[in-house]
Amino acid sequence: MKKQFTRKPGSENTANRGSGRLAGKFKRVGRVRRKICRFCADKLEIDYKNISMLRAFVEDSGKIFSGRVTGTCAKHQRELSAAVKRARMLALLPFAVK
């Protein structure tokens, strides 16, 4: 008579769950360059009337890019989001695009 194999509860192999054949083969080489804040570096002022500058920080759908994506520091990201919201209220920028 053959012995039947049974798994104990909680002994699943979770290390390889969701990983494909190539998982772990490609690693990032070198350091990732830290983004610098454009406003700190160039001493720029954030103004809600400067629509061309604000559009660089807003997606096509109307969402504001995060500071992690654009590289702005926390202080200027707060000022930037306030300027975008103010420009939206004055109908200089759209809230959302259909």
C-alpha positions as CSV (number, residue, x, y, z in Angstrom):
1,M,0.0,0.0,0.0
2,K,1.3,3.4,-1.0
3,K,1.6,6.2,1.5
4,Q,-0.4,9.3,0.5
5,F,1.3,12.7,0.7
6,T,-0.6,15.3,2.7
7,R,0.3,18.9,3.3
8,K,0.3,20.4,6.7
9,P,-1.8,23.6,7.0
10,G,0.2,26.7,6.6
11,S,3.1,25.0,4.8
12,E,2.4,26.6,1.4
13,N,5.4,27.8,-0.6
14,T,4.9,31.6,-0.5
15,A,8.4,32.5,-1.7
16,N,7.7,31.9,-5.4
17,R,4.1,33.0,-5.4
18,G,3.4,35.3,-8.3
19,S,7.0,35.2,-9.6
20,G,7.5,34.3,-13.3
21,R,10.3,32.5,-14.9
22,L,12.4,35.6,-15.2
23,A,11.8,37.0,-11.8
24,G,15.0,38.1,-10.1
25,K,17.1,37.8,-13.3
26,F,17.1,41.5,-14.1
27,K,18.5,43.7,-11.4
28,R,19.1,47.5,-11.4
29,V,22.7,48.2,-12.0
30,G,24.3,51.2,-10.3
31,R,22.7,54.0,-8.4
32,V,19.4,55.7,-9.2
33,R,20.0,59.4,-9.6
34,R,18.1,61.5,-7.1
35,K,15.7,64.1,-8.8
36,I,16.3,67.7,-7.7
37,C,13.6,70.2,-7.2
38,R,13.3,72.5,-10.2
39,F,12.0,75.4,-8.0
40,C,14.9,75.1,-5.5
41,A,17.6,74.8,-8.1
42,D,16.5,77.7,-10.4
43,K,14.9,79.9,-7.7
44,L,11.6,79.9,-9.5
45,E,8.4,81.3,-8.1
46,I,5.2,79.3,-8.3
47,D,2.3,81.4,-9.6
48,Y,-1.2,80.3,-10.4
49,K,-1.3,82.6,-13.5
50,N,1.7,80.8,-15.1
51,I,-0.4,78.2,-16.9
52,S,2.4,76.9,-19.1
53,M,4.5,76.0,-16.1
54,L,1.6,74.5,-14.2
55,R,0.7,72.2,-17.2
56,A,4.0,70.5,-16.9
57,F,2.9,69.2,-13.5
58,V,-0.6,68.1,-14.4
59,E,-1.5,65.0,-16.4
60,D,-3.6,65.1,-19.5
61,S,-6.5,63.8,-17.5
62,G,-6.2,66.6,-15.0
63,K,-4.5,64.9,-12.1
64,I,-1.5,66.6,-10.4
65,F,1.7,64.6,-10.6
66,S,3.2,63.5,-7.3
67,G,6.4,64.9,-6.0
68,R,8.0,61.5,-6.3
69,V,7.4,61.6,-10.1
70,T,8.3,65.2,-10.7
71,G,11.2,65.5,-8.2
72,T,9.8,68.6,-6.4
73,C,10.5,68.9,-2.7
74,A,7.6,68.8,-0.2
75,K,7.5,72.5,0.4
76,H,7.2,73.3,-3.3
77,Q,4.8,70.4,-4.0
78,R,2.4,72.0,-1.5
79,E,2.7,75.4,-3.1
80,L,2.3,73.8,-6.6
81,S,-0.9,71.9,-5.7
82,A,-2.4,75.0,-4.1
83,A,-1.5,77.0,-7.3
84,V,-3.1,74.3,-9.6
85,K,-6.2,74.2,-7.4
86,R,-6.5,78.0,-7.5
87,A,-6.0,78.0,-11.3
88,R,-8.8,75.4,-11.6
89,M,-11.2,77.6,-9.6
90,L,-10.5,80.5,-11.9
91,A,-11.1,78.3,-15.0
92,L,-7.5,78.6,-16.2
93,L,-6.9,74.9,-15.9
94,P,-9.6,72.1,-16.3
95,F,-10.6,70.0,-13.4
96,A,-10.8,66.9,-15.6
97,V,-10.8,66.1,-19.3
98,K,-13.4,63.8,-20.7
